[in-house]
Amino acid sequence: MNERERERILVAAGAFKQSLTAAEACAAIARGLDESGLGAVIEQLPIADGGNGTLDAFLATGGERISLPVTDPLMRPIEAEYGLIEQGRTAVIEMALASGMELLAPAELNPLVASTYGAGQLMADALSRGVERIIIGLGGSATVDGGMGCLSALGLKLLDADGNAIAYGGGGLSELATIDDSGLDKLWRDVEIVIASDVENPTLGERGAARVFGPQKGADQAMVELLERNLRHCFTIVHEQRGADVRAVQGGGAAGAFAAGLMAFLNCRLESGIDLALAHNRFREKLEDCALAVTGEGQIDAQTLDGKGPLGVAQLAAEYGVPTIAIVGGLNIDDRLLHEAGVQAAFSIVDKPMSLEAALADAKELTRRAALRLGYALQLMR
């Protein structure tokens, strides 16, 4: 049987947080399927929904990586990367590579002091290279600073009542009295900012940035309420002095209200991160004559149904009559809900009792073995 006659399987997996990149997850799944003797043509396509792995997903079909010194969420020097695609006209920035939780030890998580300044340094460098568009993925941030650290790196001055710069992080927002945008480069008016996110939460309120995402970033209940007050104060000042009211905008709560900050000062629009990545990599074309799509991520839970990567894969695949199976680290969802959403079946890589630490450490091998078992099962259907 020649390659044209063999069935095609598209492996389109995302990152397994804290263990495998999207490319590593795809490779492990493809290896297991191949070792099963399935005999299919297996194509790999790393995916991301705006969070972990976004840069790799957009560079999967070509582009240039740019590395430069920036600051991490605690303003310490690090190296971070972003990408240039479309002959350098578009920059792809994964903000978590400069301002993400995975850059910090668990004991260091503190959204009162964590800043998005480093993400702004990546954006400023992209502007200096003459880009026309910036796609910025907002997942995995360590911050609840309303994007003000980022905007400071772009030249915005955030001053207290005495005319001094406020402190970085969500804690410093309470001191904000005056916004001076005279240092914001006028070139930003001509640059389109596309916020790649799967979050629909508003900036403030019960479903807002502080209350929903603050605890994930290290905030206790008292800190959550302080962050909520500080964000409300900050964006009220923004409204009064800039005329931009982003306090209730849908999606504004992404990355600790980073999205709201960008929307208030730059030429922004929000799009589904997974839809952007799949369109860039011509996912629809790859589904033609495809027998099966295999997706995956670290955990499938209720948030997956809000537009996470695996759901995006399954929904597009369904349009072409292609079934989708997921291989994941953890399953924390009603299987019927997942099936109704378009994922025909999902399997955990955990094949025996083990700690989370053990699963993370051995994720590549566990994923390979899960794909091997899937390959054996698929052969029973022939």
Number of C-alpha atoms within 10 A of each C-alpha: 6 5 10 9 9 14 15 21 22 25 27 31 32 33 29 24 18 13 18 22 24 27 20 19 30 28 21 24 31 25 17 23 27 18 17 18 12 19 16 17 17 21 16 19 22 29 38 33 30 33 30 28 25 34 27 23 29 26 20 17 13 15 17 15 15 14 12 12 14 22 21 26 32 23 17 9 13 14 13 23 18 26 24 23 18 12 11 16 14 21 31 29 29 29 32 30 28 32 32 27 25 17 18 16 8 11 7 16 22 26 30 25 20 28 32 35 29 30 32 26 23 30 25 18 16 24 19 9 12 14 21 17 20 23 27 27 30 30 26 23 32 32 35 36 32 33 27 28 30 27 26 20 19 23 16 19 22 25 18 18 11 10 13 14 18 20 19 24 25 30 22 20 27 18 19 22 20 20 18 13 17 10 11 18 13 10 11 17 12 12 18 17 23 22 26 31 27 26 25 18 21 22 31 27 17 12 14 25 31 35 21 16 23 26 16 17 23 20 21 13 13 8 20 22 15 18 30 22 18 24 27 19 17 26 25 17 18 22 15 10 13 15 11 17 16 24 24 15 16 18 24 28 31 30 33 34 31 28 31 30 26 22 22 20 17 16 15 18 14 20 18 21 29 27 23 20 24 23 12 16 19 12 19 14 10 15 21 13 14 20 18 19 24 26 29 31 26 23 19 24 16 14 13 18 17 13 20 26 30 29 23 25 28 24 18 18 25 17 11 14 15 19 19 27 22 25 27 26 23 19 18 10 15 10 15 11 12 19 15 9 16 21 25 15 15 20 18 18 22 21 12 7 8 9 10 11 11 11 21 17 14 13 24 21 15 21 31 24 22 21 26 23 16 20 22 16 13 13 12 7 6 5
